[in-house]
Amino acid sequence: TAFAETVGRQMARLLPDDADMLVPVPLHRWRLWSRGFNQAALISAALTRVSGVANDPMLLRRVKATPPLRAMGAKARARAVAGVFRVIDPKAQLRRKSVVLIDDIYTSGATTDGCTAALLRAGAAKVTILCWARVLDSAD
């Protein structure tokens, strides 16, 4: 939690000029309860303070608990998060908006793919992903 401000300041230089809204990758409510914080939401809030771009940590929800993804391969991760993310507010002002999805770690892209699909279905014009760290495939 102590690094969120630093991460937000560093990510600000990568924020697209056309960003209308920041949306952190959500945790399931049970994981949030057990962990006590959502690292992506902390980073997103810090990025909002630096950039002034609106942040909506409640727009996107993980509606189904998933097992920890860290031990899974790319295909298993994609299966685990299929249909898990939803834009909860059907009146969300996403139409023609450029959304920036904030995450801490990008591994296989399964989580961000699921979030992006939900945001686009809800009317977002474009989704850009900003993450703090990326896990490189051994083939890279």
N, C-alpha and C positions, 0 to 999 in steps of 0.2 A: 504493500500500500504506500510505502514511503517514496517509491519511485514514480508514481503517477504524474506528479507535476513535472519532473524532469523529462519523462517520456512524452508528455503532452507538448512541452516546449520544443522538443526535438522534432516531433511529428508535424508541428505547425508549418515548417518550411516545405513540407510535401503536400500540404492541403491544396486541392485543386482550386483555382480561382473561381470556378462556377459552383462551388459547394453551397447548397441551400440548407442542409441539415446533416447533423452527425447522429448516427444510431449505433450504439454498442451492441456487440454480439451478446445475447442474453444467456444467463444461466437458468436452469430449471429451478423453481422455487425451493426445492429440497436441497439442492447443491448450494444455492445462495445461503440458505439458513445454516447449513453445516459449516460452510467456509466463512461466512460473515461478511463477505464483500464480493463484488464482481469486478475483477481487474480491468476488463474492457470498459465498464461503466466509469470507473475512476479515471482512466486515461481519457475517455471521451469528455468528461466534465472538465478535466484540466485543459484539454484542447479547446473547449468552448471559452474558458476564461482567457486563454491566450489570443484566440482568433476572433471571438465574437460571433462565430457561426452557431446557430441554434442547435441544441442537443436534446434529443428525446429518448431517454433511457427506457421508457415504458411502451414505446411504439411497437416493438417487435417482441414476441414472447416465445419461449421454448415451451410448447404445450404438452410435451411428453418427456419424461425422464429417460435419459440414455445411459448406458454403462460408460465408464471412463473410456475415452477413445485412444488413449496413449499407447496401448498395447496392440491396437488393431492396424491392419494394413489399409491401403486406400479404398479397396472395394468394400471391406467390412465397415469402414467409417461411413462411406456413402450410404450403405444400407441402414446403418444405425440412426442416421439423422434424416432419412427420407420422411418428408411430411411433418417434421417436428417443429418447424418455425412458422409462425403466423403473425400477420399484422392484426392486432386485436381490435382496434378502432376502425370500423368500416368507413367512417367519415374522415379518416386521417387525411390531412392535406398533402398528399404525395403526388398528385397529378402534376406532371411535367417538372418534378423536382429532381435536382441532382443530389443524391444521397451519398454520404461517405460512411461506409460501414467500418467500425473501429473494432479491432481485435488485438490481443496481446501476442499470440503466436499463431502463425499459419503453418500447418503441417501438410495435409494432403489437399486442402481446399474444399473438403466435404462440408464443413460447417459454413464456410463463407458462401459456397454454392447454394446451400439450403436457405440461408438468410437472403441472399440476392434474389433467388427465385420468388420468395415471399414478398419482398419489397417491390419487385417488378410487377407481380400479379396485382398488387395493391395500387399500382399506377405510377410508381417512380419512373422517371424518364431514363435515368442512368444511375448505376451504383458503382462507386469506386471503393476499393478495399485499401485501408491503411492498417498495417500491423507493425508491431515493434520488432518481432523476430520471425524469421522464416526457417523452417527445418528443410534442409536440402536433401533431396533424394540421393541415395548412394550412386545412382546413375549420373547425377549432375556432376 
